[in-house]
């Protein structure tokens, strides 16, 4: 990890600009507490700022599509290849929500930009609604002077109809939780083509951030990746029980 003294005087605005040029966005940051379970920096220096990196809108998908790598997990590979040199440039360590130790990225995003859990179990943002994602986090040994996140949106609390809970064609969402197996069974049947092609119908029912909905190509990519991941998990769980 490059040390602070080895770097030019770069600001959070510089970081936001560099991420934007790569198709990503700074979702906010925070000074960590013990409860945040931040991994230590190389060499043992304490983390003083966590910056969550993600996407909303079409920029990430356009950048990925223009430089899509080969392999079974192309978006993960692209994210790693894109974010790692930015982390090095700004003297940060980088961690990802894939391919390794499970870290509380959802907690971090809530701390970073005030997103809150929706009834679907996804984090909802006051502007982007449910149409955003986390791609990684940058860990700094210095204070970047970021503003504290604003309070999370109350959209779900004030949304009386809650169409997200009544729109799923197979009622995969209920007060008891989310039935992933039922959802995937629907997606892999002919009847689930609409959700597979355009994104989860329950997710699309949310009125917040509708202008940030994924385009069909991006929606299908994420849905097919979701089906593979859940199917593999269910198969592994079944094997353990046999």
C-alpha positions as CSV (number, residue, x, y, z in Angstrom):
1,X,0.0,0.0,0.0
2,X,1.3,3.4,-0.9
3,X,1.8,5.6,2.1
4,X,0.1,9.0,2.5
5,X,3.4,10.8,2.5
6,X,4.2,9.3,-0.9
7,X,1.1,10.8,-2.5
8,X,0.2,14.1,-4.1
9,X,-2.4,16.1,-2.2
10,X,-5.4,14.3,-3.5
11,X,-8.9,15.1,-2.3
12,X,-12.2,13.2,-2.1
13,X,-13.3,15.2,-5.1
14,X,-10.3,13.8,-7.0
15,X,-11.3,10.3,-6.0
16,X,-14.9,10.8,-7.1
17,X,-13.7,12.1,-10.4
18,X,-11.4,9.2,-11.0
19,X,-14.1,6.7,-10.2
20,X,-16.6,8.5,-12.4
21,X,-14.2,8.4,-15.3
22,X,-14.0,4.6,-14.9
23,X,-17.8,4.2,-14.8
24,X,-18.1,3.8,-11.0
25,X,-19.2,6.2,-8.3
26,X,-18.3,7.1,-4.7
27,X,-21.3,6.1,-2.6
28,X,-19.9,7.9,0.5
29,X,-17.6,7.1,3.3
30,X,-17.3,7.0,7.1
31,X,-14.8,6.7,9.9
32,X,-15.1,3.1,11.1
33,X,-16.0,1.7,14.5
34,X,-15.3,-1.7,15.9
35,X,-18.8,-2.9,15.0
36,X,-18.1,-2.3,11.3
37,X,-15.7,-5.3,11.1
38,X,-13.1,-3.5,8.9
39,X,-10.2,-5.7,8.0
40,X,-6.7,-4.4,9.0
41,X,-4.6,-2.6,6.4
42,X,-1.3,-4.2,5.2
43,X,1.3,-3.5,7.8
44,X,-1.2,-3.1,10.6
45,X,-2.0,0.6,10.2
46,X,-5.5,1.5,11.4
47,X,-8.3,2.3,8.9
48,X,-9.4,5.9,9.3
49,X,-11.8,6.2,6.3
50,X,-13.9,3.7,4.4
51,X,-15.1,4.7,1.0
52,X,-17.8,2.5,-0.5
53,X,-17.7,2.3,-4.3
54,X,-20.7,1.3,-6.4
55,X,-22.9,2.2,-9.3
56,X,-26.2,3.6,-10.2
57,X,-27.4,4.6,-13.7
58,X,-25.9,3.4,-17.0
59,X,-22.3,4.5,-16.7
60,X,-20.9,1.3,-15.1
61,X,-22.7,-0.9,-17.6
62,X,-21.4,1.1,-20.6
63,X,-17.8,0.9,-19.3
64,X,-18.1,-2.8,-18.6
65,X,-19.6,-3.6,-22.0
66,X,-16.8,-1.7,-23.7
67,X,-14.1,-3.8,-22.0
68,X,-15.9,-7.0,-21.0
69,X,-13.3,-9.7,-20.0
70,X,-13.7,-13.3,-20.8
71,X,-14.4,-15.9,-18.1
72,X,-17.2,-17.1,-15.9
73,X,-17.5,-13.9,-13.7
74,X,-16.8,-11.1,-16.1
75,X,-18.3,-8.2,-14.0
76,X,-16.3,-9.3,-10.9
77,X,-13.1,-9.5,-13.1
78,X,-13.8,-6.1,-14.6
79,X,-14.5,-4.5,-11.2
80,X,-11.2,-5.9,-9.8
81,X,-9.2,-4.7,-12.8
82,X,-10.8,-1.3,-12.7
83,X,-10.8,-0.5,-9.0
84,X,-7.4,-1.9,-8.0
85,X,-5.3,0.6,-9.9
86,X,-7.5,3.5,-8.6
87,X,-6.9,2.2,-5.1
88,X,-3.2,2.1,-5.7
89,X,-3.2,5.6,-7.2
90,X,-4.9,7.0,-4.1
91,X,-2.9,5.0,-1.6
92,X,-5.8,2.8,-0.4
93,X,-6.3,-0.9,0.2
94,X,-9.3,-2.3,-1.6
95,X,-11.8,-5.1,-0.7
96,X,-14.6,-6.6,-2.8
97,X,-18.0,-8.2,-2.0
98,X,-17.0,-11.3,-4.0
99,X,-14.3,-13.9,-4.2
100,X,-13.2,-14.1,-0.6
101,X,-14.0,-13.3,3.0
102,X,-17.6,-12.2,3.6
103,X,-17.7,-8.6,4.8
104,X,-20.7,-6.5,5.9
105,X,-20.9,-4.4,2.8
106,X,-24.6,-3.6,3.3
107,X,-23.8,-2.2,6.7
108,X,-21.0,-0.1,5.2
109,X,-23.2,1.3,2.5
110,X,-25.9,2.3,5.0
111,X,-23.2,4.0,7.0
112,X,-21.8,5.7,3.9
113,X,-24.9,7.1,2.3
114,X,-27.8,6.5,4.6
115,X,-29.4,3.7,2.5
116,X,-32.0,1.6,4.4
117,X,-33.3,-1.9,4.0
118,X,-36.5,-2.1,2.0
119,X,-39.2,-4.8,2.5
120,X,-37.6,-6.8,-0.2
121,X,-34.4,-7.0,1.8
122,X,-32.5,-4.8,-0.7
123,X,-31.0,-1.5,0.4
124,X,-33.1,1.4,-0.9
125,X,-31.5,4.8,-1.7
126,X,-33.6,8.0,-1.7
127,X,-32.6,8.9,-5.3
128,X,-31.6,5.6,-6.9
129,X,-34.3,3.5,-5.3
130,X,-33.4,-0.2,-5.6
131,X,-31.4,0.3,-8.8
132,X,-27.8,0.5,-7.4
133,X,-25.1,-1.8,-6.3
134,X,-21.9,-2.1,-4.3
135,X,-18.7,-2.9,-6.2
136,X,-16.1,-2.6,-3.5
137,X,-14.6,-0.4,-0.8
138,X,-11.4,1.6,-0.4
139,X,-9.7,1.6,3.0
140,X,-7.6,4.6,3.9
141,X,-5.1,5.2,6.7
142,X,-6.1,8.9,6.7
143,X,-9.2,11.1,7.2
144,X,-10.6,12.3,3.8
145,X,-12.8,14.8,5.4
146,X,-16.0,13.4,4.0
147,X,-19.4,14.8,5.1
148,X,-21.5,12.6,7.3
149,X,-24.2,10.7,5.4
150,X,-27.7,12.2,5.5
151,X,-30.5,10.3,7.1
152,X,-31.9,7.5,5.1
153,X,-35.0,7.9,3.1
154,X,-38.4,7.2,4.7
155,X,-39.9,6.1,1.3
156,X,-40.8,2.6,2.4
157,X,-42.3,3.8,5.7
158,X,-44.6,6.3,3.9
159,X,-45.4,4.0,1.0
160,X,-48.8,2.6,2.1
161,X,-49.5,0.3,-1.0
162,X,-46.1,-1.3,-0.9
163,X,-46.5,-2.8,-4.4
164,X,-43.1,-4.5,-4.1
165,X,-44.7,-7.1,-1.7
166,X,-47.8,-7.9,-3.8
167,X,-46.3,-7.9,-7.4
168,X,-44.2,-11.0,-7.4
169,X,-46.0,-13.6,-9.6
170,X,-45.1,-16.5,-7.3
171,X,-45.3,-14.6,-4.0
172,X,-41.6,-15.2,-3.2
173,X,-41.7,-12.2,-0.7
174,X,-43.8,-12.6,2.4
175,X,-43.6,-11.6,6.1
176,X,-41.8,-14.9,6.7
177,X,-39.0,-13.7,4.4
178,X,-37.7,-14.3,0.9
179,X,-38.2,-17.8,-0.8
180,X,-35.2,-17.9,-3.1
181,X,-35.9,-21.4,-4.3
182,X,-39.4,-20.5,-5.4
183,X,-38.0,-17.4,-7.1
184,X,-35.4,-19.3,-9.1
185,X,-37.9,-22.0,-10.0
186,X,-40.0,-19.3,-11.6
187,X,-37.0,-17.6,-13.3
188,X,-35.9,-20.9,-14.9
189,X,-39.4,-21.7,-16.2
190,X,-40.8,-20.1,-19.3
191,X,-43.2,-18.1,-17.2
192,X,-40.3,-16.2,-15.6
193,X,-39.0,-14.7,-18.8
194,X,-40.3,-11.2,-18.1
195,X,-38.4,-11.1,-14.8
196,X,-35.3,-12.7,-16.3
197,X,-35.2,-10.2,-19.2
198,X,-36.1,-7.0,-17.5
199,X,-35.4,-7.5,-13.8
200,X,-37.4,-8.6,-10.8
201,X,-41.0,-7.6,-11.2
202,X,-41.3,-6.8,-7.5
203,X,-38.2,-4.6,-7.7
204,X,-39.6,-2.8,-10.7
205,X,-42.8,-2.1,-8.8
206,X,-41.1,0.2,-6.4
207,X,-41.8,3.8,-7.5
208,X,-38.6,5.3,-6.0
209,X,-35.7,5.8,-8.4
210,X,-37.6,4.3,-11.4
211,X,-35.5,6.4,-13.8
212,X,-32.4,4.4,-12.7
213,X,-33.9,1.0,-13.7
214,X,-31.4,-1.2,-15.4
215,X,-31.5,-1.5,-19.2
216,X,-32.6,-4.9,-20.5
217,X,-29.0,-6.1,-21.2
218,X,-27.8,-5.2,-17.7
219,X,-31.0,-6.6,-16.1
220,X,-30.6,-10.0,-17.8
221,X,-26.9,-10.2,-16.9
222,X,-27.6,-9.6,-13.2
223,X,-30.6,-11.9,-13.1
224,X,-28.8,-14.8,-14.8
225,X,-25.9,-14.4,-12.4
226,X,-28.3,-14.4,-9.5
227,X,-29.9,-17.6,-10.8
228,X,-26.5,-19.3,-11.1
229,X,-25.5,-18.2,-7.6
230,X,-28.7,-19.3,-5.9
231,X,-28.8,-22.6,-7.8
232,X,-25.2,-23.4,-6.8
233,X,-26.0,-22.5,-3.1
234,X,-29.2,-24.6,-3.1
235,X,-27.3,-27.6,-4.7
236,X,-24.5,-27.3,-2.1
237,X,-27.0,-27.1,0.7
238,X,-28.8,-30.2,-0.5
239,X,-25.5,-32.1,-0.8
240,X,-24.7,-31.4,2.8
241,X,-28.1,-32.7,3.9
242,X,-27.9,-35.9,1.8
